[in-house]
Amino acid sequence: MTKFSFILLTGESEAFLGKLQELGVVDITRSVKPVDEKSAQMFDRLSEVRRAIAALEDLDYSKDPDREKIEALAASTEPQGCRRKLTLKTLDDISSLETRIAAARKSLETLAPWGEFDRNAVDDLAGKGLQIHFHCVQSKKFDPEWEKDYALQVISSDKNNTWFVTVTKSGEPYDFPVPEIPAPAMSVAEAEKNICALKEELIASKAMLLSLRNNGLGHMRERLETKTAEFDRYLAETVATEAAEGYLCIFEGFAPQQERARLVEAFDGMGILYLCEDARVEDNPPIKLRNNRFVRMFEVLTDMYGRPVYNGFDPTPYISVFFMLFFAMCMGDAGYGLILILAGLALGKVKSFKSLAPLVTVLGAATVVVGFFFHTFFSIDISQWEWVKTSGLDKVMVPGKIIGYDGTMVVAIIVGIIHLCLAMIVRTVNATKNLGFFHSLSIWGWTVFIVGTIVALAAGMAFNLDSSVTKWIIIGLGAVAAIGIFPLRNIGKNPLINIGGGLWETYNTATGLLGDVLSYLRLYALGLAGSMLGFAFNTLAVMARGDGGFGWIAFIAIALIGHVLNIAMAVLGAFVHPLRLNFLEFFKNSDYDGSGRNYNPLKK
């Protein structure tokens, strides 16, 4: 990054920041949240515009029963006034109307048993000294003897309830054994008329939203971009440092090195005073990741933890490979991988998930490959299929046992060791770059000893070397590493202090490294759990099938539901645990620092 320092007259700052937005590559260090009352108001307005745009973009009345009415009314509706306010008000109106319609329909259900109730007739009876009492009781509790003791009329009845009224003279004591209920507020016809009126209002509101989408969405998007740029520019203006009793203001900005020549030429043409220098770590410059198309899909995972510091390293290339591999190992089923590929292709058709679709598809493809080597297809062991044996494909699959242990478990441990060794190598390279070779001898010592020992053991097994040769290689590596780990741990410090620090680090490394390696057993455990659960569903489905007939329906239902549930649980575990292995084991052993900030240039 290149650091620019600008010195301006206070009155020139807004126009200058506008020019920076046109250049579109200079990051002025600023807040991303409101800093005062004015910026809070601007932020709230932007939030409202985003909410309105999102609502209009998601608008779909293709399956609405009143679609034709809505579209016809929308064609003749012309929105007036502020589109943002009108959209939000209409959304609130629709929500209120839908609530009122639901309440009106529920009220209609309570009115229906009373039929065409006439409130005026009841009032006339009251004027003649007669009072109507309304009751509802469970049909099984209705006593026919009541009709002998009271002036009672059953209005309606079903298998659950009975609705009836009694008539008494006004002022007489009334002690009917069933509590009274309120008289109906209106007739069924009046309730239906009220619902129809509310539905017409709802159609009109939906038509207004549809008209806003057809006639105002493009304008609102342009407005959002303009207001976002204004908000961004205002936040940048608030971070200026005042000087010369407020007559001058100073800005600090950063831009990629490849833009330096173009920016220098532009600033020279503006006639402003500026300083230009290479950014330093203490300047805390922003971070812009530069990755290819494949690795870029995994940047979202890096950002979940934090961007690297300026003198750090970008972990995304490592995450892209190992997260994909770990995910596939946790799923461990080629059939599930095919489902994920189809899901990724389907997500590509949905606008809100379009950016996620390639990642899902890639993870699905990796799961198909790993699932094949683990010889599992919808929890079926494909290594036992006849055509697989005759073609020799079973020879490239992971065997059931490796050196007496479960094959997939051994593979998980080997992959974990490789992952940790890579983390140590990355740590060593980065430390050497930042501290120099002589100030990173301790790190070099551990990397040489641990990685060298693993390579020596692997070579000994691969080439069938004599165990004594491997032993002396490891001893030699240990002796060389001990020099850097203990007496030369910190150049310039007392060797005894260095030895003490080295002993403490040895204890922490020995205990921590073992735990880190064992953490990779989760890759084996999750894959095994998913496979066993899928196998159980397969067994149940086969048992339910029986001799065929209707058993095939049960077979399909159990297999389909069982594997859908298994995939859902497997995907959750296959996302969380590989993320943990990268964020904890890899980041800890590579000394990754994720406290960097994202490159966010001012732009139109």
Secondary structure per residue as TSV (DSSP state, phi and psi in degrees):
chain	resnum	aa	ss	phi	psi
A	1	M	-	360.0	148.5
A	2	T	E	-104.8	135.0
A	3	K	E	-99.7	132.0
A	4	F	E	-118.4	136.0
A	5	S	E	-119.0	123.4
A	6	F	E	-112.3	134.7
A	7	I	E	-118.7	119.0
A	8	L	E	-132.4	158.7
A	9	L	E	-69.2	143.6
A	10	T	G	-54.4	-41.0
A	11	G	G	-69.9	-12.2
A	12	E	G	-93.8	-5.4
A	13	S	H	-64.8	-43.2
A	14	E	H	-65.0	-44.5
A	15	A	H	-64.8	-37.3
A	16	F	H	-66.5	-43.7
A	17	L	H	-63.9	-32.7
A	18	G	H	-63.1	-38.8
A	19	K	H	-67.8	-36.1
A	20	L	H	-62.7	-36.9
A	21	Q	H	-63.7	-36.5
A	22	E	H	-67.4	-36.0
A	23	L	H	-68.0	-39.0
A	24	G	-	75.5	14.2
A	25	V	-	-132.3	-1.1
A	26	V	-	-97.2	123.5
A	27	D	E	-95.1	109.8
A	28	I	E	-89.1	119.4
A	29	T	-	-59.2	119.3
A	30	R	-	-155.6	167.8
A	31	S	-	-75.1	157.2
A	32	V	S	-107.3	2.9
A	33	K	S	-122.1	162.9
A	34	P	-	-57.6	142.7
A	35	V	-	-117.1	-12.3
A	36	D	S	-153.6	-176.4
A	37	E	H	-63.8	-41.6
A	38	K	H	-64.1	-45.7
A	39	S	H	-67.5	-30.8
A	40	A	H	-64.8	-41.5
A	41	Q	H	-64.5	-42.0
A	42	M	H	-63.3	-40.9
A	43	F	H	-64.6	-43.4
A	44	D	H	-62.2	-39.7
A	45	R	H	-67.0	-40.6
A	46	L	H	-61.7	-40.9
A	47	S	H	-62.3	-40.0
A	48	E	H	-65.1	-41.6
A	49	V	H	-64.6	-42.0
A	50	R	H	-63.2	-40.7
A	51	R	H	-64.4	-41.3
A	52	A	H	-65.5	-44.6
A	53	I	H	-63.4	-43.5
A	54	A	H	-61.1	-41.0
A	55	A	H	-64.9	-42.1
A	56	L	H	-69.5	-36.4
A	57	E	H	-66.6	-33.5
A	58	D	T	-87.6	0.7
A	59	L	-	-64.2	128.4
A	60	D	-	-152.7	108.1
A	61	Y	-	-108.9	18.8
A	62	S	T	-63.7	-27.5
A	63	K	T	-106.4	7.7
A	64	D	-	-72.0	133.1
A	65	P	T	-61.4	-21.5
A	66	D	T	-105.5	27.1
A	67	R	H	-54.3	-46.4
A	68	E	H	-63.4	-42.4
A	69	K	H	-63.0	-42.5
A	70	I	H	-63.2	-47.2
A	71	E	H	-65.6	-39.7
A	72	A	H	-65.2	-42.2
A	73	L	H	-70.7	-35.4
A	74	A	H	-63.6	-35.0
A	75	A	H	-64.3	-27.7
A	76	S	T	-104.0	7.3
A	77	T	-	-102.0	130.3
A	78	E	-	-117.5	109.8
A	79	P	-	-61.3	138.0
A	80	Q	-	-122.1	139.7
A	81	G	S	91.9	-163.4
A	82	C	-	-68.1	120.3
A	83	R	H	-67.6	-34.8
A	84	R	H	-61.7	-52.1
A	85	K	H	-64.0	-40.4
A	86	L	H	-65.1	-39.4
A	87	T	H	-64.4	-47.1
A	88	L	H	-65.6	-39.7
A	89	K	H	-64.5	-42.4
A	90	T	H	-65.3	-38.6
A	91	L	H	-61.2	-43.5
A	92	D	H	-64.1	-39.9
A	93	D	H	-62.8	-42.6
A	94	I	H	-63.7	-42.8
A	95	S	H	-61.8	-43.5
A	96	S	H	-65.1	-43.4
A	97	L	H	-65.1	-40.5
A	98	E	H	-63.7	-37.2
A	99	T	H	-66.5	-43.4
A	100	R	H	-66.4	-38.2
A	101	I	H	-65.8	-42.2
A	102	A	H	-61.6	-41.4
A	103	A	H	-67.1	-38.8
A	104	A	H	-65.8	-38.6
A	105	R	H	-67.8	-36.7
A	106	K	H	-66.4	-39.2
A	107	S	H	-63.8	-38.3
A	108	L	H	-61.1	-37.4
A	109	E	H	-62.1	-36.0
A	110	T	H	-77.2	-24.9
A	111	L	H	-83.9	-28.8
A	112	A	G	-53.7	-42.6
A	113	P	G	-62.7	-22.7
A	114	W	G	-85.8	-7.2
A	115	G	-	69.3	-151.3
A	116	E	S	-81.0	80.8
A	117	F	-	-75.2	130.7
A	118	D	-	-109.4	107.2
A	119	R	H	-66.8	-33.5
A	120	N	H	-64.2	-37.9
A	121	A	H	-63.3	-39.2
A	122	V	H	-64.6	-41.9
A	123	D	H	-63.8	-37.2
A	124	D	H	-63.1	-40.6
A	125	L	H	-65.1	-38.0
A	126	A	H	-62.8	-35.7
A	127	G	H	-67.7	-22.9
A	128	K	T	-94.6	10.6
A	129	G	T	87.6	16.0
A	130	L	E	-114.6	138.2
A	131	Q	E	-117.1	132.7
A	132	I	E	-96.6	131.6
A	133	H	E	-114.7	131.3
A	134	F	E	-104.6	135.9
A	135	H	E	-139.5	153.0
A	136	C	E	-142.2	129.7
A	137	V	E	-141.5	155.1
A	138	Q	E	-60.3	137.6
A	139	S	G	-57.5	-37.0
A	140	K	G	-70.4	-18.5
A	141	K	G	-97.4	-3.0
A	142	F	-	-72.8	128.2
A	143	D	-	-104.2	114.6
A	144	P	T	-59.6	-21.9
A	145	E	T	-65.5	-20.4
A	146	W	H	-61.2	-31.5
A	147	E	H	-67.0	-22.1
A	148	K	H	-80.6	-29.9
A	149	D	H	-96.5	-19.5
A	150	Y	S	-131.6	156.4
A	151	A	E	-79.0	91.4
A	152	L	E	-122.0	138.5
A	153	Q	E	-133.0	121.5
A	154	V	E	-76.4	126.4
A	155	I	E	-88.8	-47.9
A	156	S	E	-158.4	163.6
A	157	S	E	-157.1	146.4
A	158	D	-	-137.0	-169.6
A	159	K	S	-70.5	-14.9
A	160	N	S	-101.5	-48.5
A	161	N	E	-133.2	160.2
A	162	T	E	-129.2	130.2
A	163	W	E	-108.9	131.3
A	164	F	E	-151.3	165.7
A	165	V	E	-128.9	155.4
A	166	T	E	-125.9	156.1
A	167	V	E	-123.2	131.0
A	168	T	E	-134.5	164.4
A	169	K	E	-75.2	141.4
A	170	S	T	-60.0	134.6
A	171	G	T	92.3	-15.4
A	172	E	S	-73.3	146.1
A	173	P	-	-61.3	142.4
A	174	Y	-	-133.3	116.4
A	175	D	-	-131.4	49.3
A	176	F	-	-64.3	142.1
A	177	P	S	-67.3	-13.4
A	178	V	S	-110.5	132.5
A	179	P	-	-60.6	148.8
A	180	E	-	-75.0	156.8
A	181	I	B	-122.1	158.8
A	182	P	-	-61.7	149.4
A	183	A	-	-67.8	147.3
A	184	P	-	-55.4	137.5
A	185	A	S	-76.5	-24.6
A	186	M	S	-159.0	172.8
A	187	S	-	-84.4	168.6
A	188	V	H	-61.7	-41.4
A	189	A	H	-61.7	-40.9
A	190	E	H	-66.7	-39.0
A	191	A	H	-65.7	-42.0
A	192	E	H	-65.5	-37.5
A	193	K	H	-64.3	-38.3
A	194	N	H	-65.5	-40.7
A	195	I	H	-65.2	-41.8
A	196	C	H	-61.7	-40.1
A	197	A	H	-64.8	-41.3
A	198	L	H	-65.7	-37.4
A	199	K	H	-65.6	-36.7
A	200	E	H	-64.8	-39.9
A	201	E	H	-63.3	-40.2
A	202	L	H	-65.0	-41.6
A	203	I	H	-61.9	-42.3
A	204	A	H	-63.2	-40.5
A	205	S	H	-68.1	-40.6
A	206	K	H	-65.2	-37.8
A	207	A	H	-63.9	-36.7
A	208	M	H	-64.1	-43.2
A	209	L	H	-63.1	-42.4
A	210	L	H	-63.9	-39.1
A	211	S	H	-65.8	-38.9
A	212	L	H	-63.7	-39.2
A	213	R	H	-66.6	-43.0
A	214	N	H	-71.2	-33.4
A	215	N	H	-112.2	-14.4
A	216	G	H	-127.9	-5.7
A	217	L	H	-66.2	-43.0
A	218	G	H	-61.4	-42.9
A	219	H	H	-62.9	-40.2
A	220	M	H	-66.7	-36.6
A	221	R	H	-65.6	-42.7
A	222	E	H	-62.4	-41.3
A	223	R	H	-62.3	-39.4
A	224	L	H	-63.1	-44.9
A	225	E	H	-62.3	-42.2
A	226	T	H	-64.6	-46.7
A	227	K	H	-70.0	-33.1
A	228	T	H	-64.3	-42.1
A	229	A	H	-63.8	-40.0
A	230	E	H	-64.3	-42.3
A	231	F	H	-63.5	-43.8
A	232	D	H	-61.9	-42.9
A	233	R	H	-66.7	-38.0
A	234	Y	H	-65.4	-42.9
A	235	L	H	-62.0	-38.9
A	236	A	H	-64.4	-38.0
A	237	E	H	-66.9	-30.8
A	238	T	H	-72.4	-16.2
A	239	V	T	-93.2	1.3
A	240	A	-	-63.3	141.6
A	241	T	E	-93.0	124.7
A	242	E	E	-81.3	148.5
A	243	A	E	-147.7	166.4
A	244	A	T	53.2	49.8
A	245	E	T	56.3	36.9
A	246	G	T	89.0	-2.8
A	247	Y	T	-78.4	-23.9
A	248	L	E	-119.2	153.2
A	249	C	E	-136.0	146.3
A	250	I	E	-121.1	130.3
A	251	F	E	-116.5	149.6
A	252	E	E	-122.9	129.5
A	253	G	E	-140.5	162.6
A	254	F	E	-132.6	147.1
A	255	A	E	-146.9	152.4
A	256	P	-	-58.8	149.1
A	257	Q	G	-58.0	-36.7
A	258	Q	G	-68.3	-13.2
A	259	E	G	-96.2	-0.3
A	260	R	H	-60.6	-49.6
A	261	A	H	-61.9	-43.6
A	262	R	H	-64.0	-41.0
A	263	L	H	-69.4	-41.6
A	264	V	H	-58.4	-44.0
A	265	E	H	-62.4	-41.0
A	266	A	H	-67.3	-42.3
A	267	F	H	-69.8	-35.4
A	268	D	H	-62.0	-36.8
A	269	G	H	-71.6	-21.7
A	270	M	H	-80.1	-17.6
A	271	G	T	70.3	37.7
A	272	I	-	-109.9	163.4
A	273	L	E	-93.6	123.3
A	274	Y	E	-148.4	157.2
A	275	L	E	-117.7	143.7
A	276	C	E	-131.8	128.1
A	277	E	E	-155.4	164.6
A	278	D	E	-69.3	137.1
A	279	A	-	-68.8	145.6
A	280	R	-	-115.3	163.7
A	281	V	G	-59.0	-42.0
A	282	E	G	-67.4	-14.4
A	283	D	G	-77.3	-12.2
A	284	N	-	51.3	57.8
A	285	P	-	-70.6	157.8
A	286	P	-	-71.6	163.2
A	287	I	B	-114.6	126.3
A	288	K	-	-117.1	116.0
A	289	L	-	-78.8	140.4
A	290	R	-	-121.9	99.3
A	291	N	-	-131.8	161.0
A	292	N	-	-76.2	178.0
A	293	R	H	-60.8	-39.3
A	294	F	H	-67.0	-51.6
A	295	V	H	-64.8	-32.7
A	296	R	H	-60.1	-26.5
A	297	M	T	-62.8	-26.7
A	298	F	T	-96.4	1.3
A	299	E	H	-62.6	-27.7
A	300	V	H	-61.6	-31.6
A	301	L	H	-72.4	-40.7
A	302	T	H	-61.5	-43.0
A	303	D	H	-67.8	-23.2
A	304	M	H	-63.2	-32.4
A	305	Y	H	-91.2	-45.0
A	306	G	-	143.3	144.1
A	307	R	B	-70.0	151.4
A	308	P	-	-67.7	155.8
A	309	V	-	-72.4	169.7
A	310	Y	T	-63.5	-34.3
A	311	N	T	-100.1	15.0
A	312	G	S	-91.2	-159.9
A	313	F	-	-127.8	154.4
A	314	D	-	-86.0	114.9
A	315	P	-	-82.1	-5.2
A	316	T	H	-58.9	-42.7
A	317	P	H	-58.1	-37.2
A	318	Y	H	-72.8	-41.1
A	319	I	H	-61.5	-40.7
A	320	S	H	-58.3	-41.1
A	321	V	H	-77.5	-50.2
A	322	F	H	-78.8	-34.1
A	323	F	H	-63.0	-42.8
A	324	M	H	-61.3	-44.6
A	325	L	H	-65.4	-46.5
A	326	F	H	-63.3	-41.5
A	327	F	H	-58.5	-46.9
A	328	A	H	-63.9	-37.6
A	329	M	H	-68.5	-37.1
A	330	C	H	-67.9	-39.0
A	331	M	H	-70.4	-55.5
A	332	G	-	64.1	22.3
A	333	D	-	-140.2	119.8
A	334	A	H	-63.9	-34.2
A	335	G	H	-64.2	-42.1
A	336	Y	H	-64.9	-33.3
A	337	G	H	-63.0	-40.7
A	338	L	H	-62.2	-39.4
A	339	I	H	-62.1	-41.2
A	340	L	H	-66.3	-37.4
A	341	I	H	-62.0	-45.9
A	342	L	H	-62.7	-39.6
A	343	A	H	-63.9	-40.5
A	344	G	H	-62.9	-42.7
A	345	L	H	-64.5	-36.5
A	346	A	H	-69.4	-40.5
A	347	L	H	-63.1	-28.8
A	348	G	T	-63.1	-19.5
A	349	K	T	-87.6	-11.7
A	350	V	S	-100.2	122.7
A	351	K	G	-59.2	-43.6
A	352	S	G	-71.0	-17.7
A	353	F	G	-114.4	9.8
A	354	K	T	-61.5	-37.4
A	355	S	T	-70.8	-24.5
A	356	L	T	-84.6	-22.5
A	357	A	H	-57.1	-46.9
A	358	P	H	-59.4	-38.2
A	359	L	H	-65.0	-43.4
A	360	V	H	-62.4	-41.5
A	361	T	H	-64.2	-43.7
A	362	V	H	-64.3	-43.1
A	363	L	H	-63.5	-36.5
A	364	G	H	-65.1	-42.4
A	365	A	H	-63.1	-41.2
A	366	A	H	-63.0	-38.4
A	367	T	H	-65.5	-37.1
A	368	V	H	-61.6	-45.8
A	369	V	H	-65.0	-50.9
A	370	V	H	-65.7	-38.6
A	371	G	H	-61.2	-35.3
A	372	F	H	-64.9	-46.5
A	373	F	H	-66.6	-27.6
A	374	F	T	-86.5	5.2
A	375	H	T	45.9	49.5
A	376	T	E	-129.6	128.0
A	377	F	E	-135.3	107.7
A	378	F	T	50.4	47.2
A	379	S	T	64.0	20.6
A	380	I	E	-106.5	134.3
A	381	D	E	-78.5	100.7
A	382	I	G	-77.2	-11.1
A	383	S	G	-68.0	-16.2
A	384	Q	G	-92.3	-4.5
A	385	W	S	-69.5	142.3
A	386	E	H	-61.8	-44.4
A	387	W	H	-68.2	-27.8
A	388	V	H	-68.5	-40.8
A	389	K	H	-68.0	-44.6
A	390	T	H	-67.7	-29.4
A	391	S	H	-82.7	-11.6
A	392	G	T	82.0	7.0
A	393	L	G	-66.5	-26.4
A	394	D	G	-65.3	-17.4
A	395	K	G	-71.1	-26.4
A	396	V	G	-94.2	-2.7
A	397	M	S	-83.2	157.9
A	398	V	-	-65.2	124.0
A	399	P	-	-68.5	161.1
A	400	G	S	-63.4	-35.5
A	401	K	E	-130.3	138.1
A	402	I	E	-128.8	120.4
A	403	I	T	46.2	38.5
A	404	G	T	87.7	-1.2
A	405	Y	E	-117.0	161.8
A	406	D	E	-54.4	132.2
A	407	G	H	-61.3	-45.3
A	408	T	H	-68.2	-30.1
A	409	M	H	-67.0	-43.2
A	410	V	H	-64.4	-41.0
A	411	V	H	-61.6	-42.6
A	412	A	H	-60.3	-42.6
A	413	I	H	-65.8	-42.8
A	414	I	H	-62.9	-44.6
A	415	V	H	-62.0	-39.4
A	416	G	H	-63.7	-42.1
A	417	I	H	-63.3	-42.9
A	418	I	H	-61.8	-41.7
A	419	H	H	-60.5	-45.3
A	420	L	H	-68.9	-38.6
A	421	C	H	-62.8	-41.1
A	422	L	H	-62.9	-40.1
A	423	A	H	-60.5	-42.2
A	424	M	H	-66.1	-39.2
A	425	I	H	-65.0	-42.9
A	426	V	H	-62.1	-42.2
A	427	R	H	-60.8	-42.6
A	428	T	H	-65.2	-45.1
A	429	V	H	-63.1	-44.0
A	430	N	H	-67.8	-39.2
A	431	A	H	-66.2	-40.1
A	432	T	H	-63.8	-40.1
A	433	K	H	-64.9	-39.7
A	434	N	H	-89.8	-34.3
A	435	L	H	-106.4	-21.7
A	436	G	-	95.4	159.2
A	437	F	S	-63.4	-46.5
A	438	F	G	-70.6	-22.8
A	439	H	G	-94.2	6.1
A	440	S	G	-127.5	27.1
A	441	L	H	-64.7	-34.5
A	442	S	H	-64.1	-43.3
A	443	I	H	-64.9	-42.0
A	444	W	H	-60.4	-40.0
A	445	G	H	-59.9	-48.5
A	446	W	H	-65.2	-40.5
A	447	T	H	-66.4	-44.4
A	448	V	H	-61.0	-43.5
A	449	F	H	-70.2	-51.2
A	450	I	H	-70.9	-52.4
A	451	V	H	-66.5	-41.7
A	452	G	H	-62.2	-41.0
A	453	T	H	-62.6	-43.4
A	454	I	H	-64.7	-42.5
A	455	V	H	-63.8	-41.8
A	456	A	H	-63.5	-43.6
A	457	L	H	-64.8	-42.2
A	458	A	H	-64.2	-41.9
A	459	A	H	-65.6	-39.4
A	460	G	H	-62.0	-40.2
A	461	M	H	-72.7	-38.4
A	462	A	H	-70.7	-41.0
A	463	F	H	-103.4	6.9
A	464	N	T	56.8	46.3
A	465	L	-	-73.0	155.8
A	466	D	-	-65.3	139.0
A	467	S	H	-61.4	-30.5
A	468	S	H	-68.6	-34.1
A	469	V	H	-65.3	-46.5
A	470	T	H	-61.0	-39.7
A	471	K	H	-62.0	-45.2
A	472	W	H	-70.7	-31.0
A	473	I	H	-63.9	-43.8
A	474	I	H	-66.0	-40.5
A	475	I	H	-62.6	-42.5
A	476	G	H	-63.1	-42.1
A	477	L	H	-62.2	-40.7
A	478	G	H	-64.2	-39.7
A	479	A	H	-66.1	-42.4
A	480	V	H	-66.6	-43.2
A	481	A	H	-65.5	-35.9
A	482	A	H	-61.9	-30.2
A	483	I	H	-62.6	-44.0
A	484	G	H	-77.1	-32.8
A	485	I	H	-72.8	-35.6
A	486	F	T	-106.0	-81.8
A	487	P	T	-68.3	-31.1
A	488	L	T	-103.2	24.2
A	489	R	S	-57.7	-49.0
A	490	N	S	-128.7	108.7
A	491	I	T	-61.1	129.3
A	492	G	T	100.2	-14.0
A	493	K	S	-94.3	164.3
A	494	N	-	-59.2	127.5
A	495	P	H	-56.4	-34.0
A	496	L	H	-65.6	-39.2
A	497	I	H	-65.6	-40.2
A	498	N	H	-62.1	-40.9
A	499	I	H	-64.7	-41.4
A	500	G	H	-62.7	-43.2
A	501	G	H	-65.3	-36.2
A	502	G	H	-65.9	-39.3
A	503	L	H	-62.9	-42.6
A	504	W	H	-64.6	-40.9
A	505	E	H	-67.7	-33.7
A	506	T	H	-62.3	-43.3
A	507	Y	H	-61.9	-47.6
A	508	N	H	-64.5	-39.6
A	509	T	H	-68.1	-43.7
A	510	A	H	-62.4	-45.5
A	511	T	H	-75.5	-40.5
A	512	G	H	-70.1	-38.1
A	513	L	H	-66.7	-37.6
A	514	L	H	-63.3	-44.5
A	515	G	H	-63.4	-37.2
A	516	D	H	-64.4	-42.9
A	517	V	H	-64.0	-43.3
A	518	L	H	-66.6	-23.0
A	519	S	H	-60.7	-26.9
A	520	Y	T	-75.8	-6.8
A	521	L	H	-64.1	-20.5
A	522	R	H	-62.4	-28.1
A	523	L	H	-63.4	-41.5
A	524	Y	H	-70.4	-43.9
A	525	A	H	-65.1	-43.1
A	526	L	H	-67.0	-42.3
A	527	G	H	-62.2	-40.9
A	528	L	H	-66.1	-42.6
A	529	A	H	-61.8	-45.4
A	530	G	H	-63.5	-41.1
A	531	S	H	-64.7	-43.9
A	532	M	H	-66.9	-39.1
A	533	L	H	-66.5	-42.5
A	534	G	H	-63.0	-39.4
A	535	F	H	-62.5	-38.2
A	536	A	H	-63.8	-42.3
A	537	F	H	-65.1	-38.9
A	538	N	H	-61.4	-42.5
A	539	T	H	-63.8	-44.3
A	540	L	H	-61.9	-40.7
A	541	A	H	-64.3	-42.3
A	542	V	H	-65.1	-40.0
A	543	M	H	-63.9	-39.3
A	544	A	H	-71.1	-26.2
A	545	R	H	-66.5	-39.8
A	546	G	T	61.1	-129.3
A	547	D	T	-93.7	10.4
A	548	G	S	106.4	-150.7
A	549	G	T	66.3	-131.7
A	550	F	T	-67.7	-15.2
A	551	G	H	-61.7	-28.1
A	552	W	H	-65.6	-33.2
A	553	I	H	-65.0	-44.2
A	554	A	H	-64.7	-38.8
A	555	F	H	-59.1	-48.7
A	556	I	H	-65.4	-42.2
A	557	A	H	-63.5	-47.2
A	558	I	H	-65.8	-45.3
A	559	A	H	-63.7	-43.1
A	560	L	H	-66.7	-51.7
A	561	I	H	-64.0	-42.5
A	562	G	H	-62.4	-45.8
A	563	H	H	-73.2	-31.4
A	564	V	H	-62.8	-45.7
A	565	L	H	-63.4	-41.3
A	566	N	H	-65.2	-41.1
A	567	I	H	-63.1	-43.2
A	568	A	H	-59.9	-45.1
A	569	M	H	-69.9	-38.9
A	570	A	H	-65.5	-40.5
A	571	V	H	-63.1	-40.5
A	572	L	H	-61.4	-48.7
A	573	G	H	-66.7	-36.8
A	574	A	H	-71.4	-15.0
A	575	F	H	-90.7	-46.4
A	576	V	H	-70.0	-48.2
A	577	H	H	-71.7	-42.2
A	578	P	H	-61.0	-34.2
A	579	L	H	-63.3	-41.5
A	580	R	H	-63.5	-43.0
A	581	L	I	-63.4	-34.0
A	582	N	I	-77.0	-44.6
A	583	F	I	-72.5	-31.3
A	584	L	I	-100.8	-66.7
A	585	E	I	-63.8	-50.4
A	586	F	I	-70.3	-47.4
A	587	F	H	-64.9	-36.7
A	588	K	H	-67.0	-44.9
A	589	N	H	-79.0	-12.1
A	590	S	H	-104.4	0.7
A	591	D	T	56.7	42.7
A	592	Y	-	-74.5	135.0
A	593	D	-	-115.1	113.2
A	594	G	-	-102.7	36.9
A	595	S	-	-97.4	11.3
A	596	G	B	-72.3	165.8
A	597	R	-	-116.3	152.9
A	598	N	B	-74.4	144.5
A	599	Y	-	-73.4	117.7
A	600	N	-	-134.7	81.5
A	601	P	-	-72.6	153.3
A	602	L	-	-69.9	132.5
A	603	K	-	-157.5	163.5
A	604	K	-	-73.9	360.0
